[in-house]
Every structure is written in C-alpha cells, then in structure tokens.
Amino acid sequence: MIILILIFKLLLVECSDGYYGNDCHTTCGYCLQGRVCNRLNGTCDHGCINHFKEPTCAGNEVDFLAQNC
C-alpha cells in the first residue's frame, strides 16, 4: 500500500520551470534559447547553448578541457 501511495505522489508532483527530478531540487542546465528542460529527467530536448554538453546541458566543454590539459 505504501508503494502505491509513493507512486501516486510522484505522478502528481510536477516540477516548476527550471527544476527536475524526484523532489524537484535539481536545477536545469543551459538549454538552447532559454527553453525549459524536461521536468522528469532534465534533458534539453532542443539542445544546449554553446559549449554545454547534451543531454542535460549542465557540464561545459571549457571545464572539461581545463581539467584534462
């Protein structure tokens, strides 16, 4: 019964724009044209702004290159 209540609660909760995840505490990345990420998994369906990596547009190429030089 508890499992059914938890599943029902998850289905009812929809994150606010700019957040995603189970508790809506994770901030979206840098989606192209300021679009909102997917509220369940954080992906940016239309791509990322320059230098940020898909699918969540959270990490950027500059940080990656700096760490590996």
Steps between C-alpha positions, in 0.01 A plus 500: 500500500784740584658438160175593326478823699858594409440429131180704508685789667773494234242512225329803652813709556608713207811706541503875447671636189877473535500195731473123458535169680322306772479789745536782245822617667730459201551811290476473122810554290552760228239410240506667158299822468415499872263208459393295800649155551299181530350503851559130554856442381651845434575452133490798265300370206604783268871501582735709712648846481857514368761296686254301715458127449180310427283348624466709819717797397648513849871439430689715258786433261722770650502335845564162341794629298649686798494183713665291231781732388 
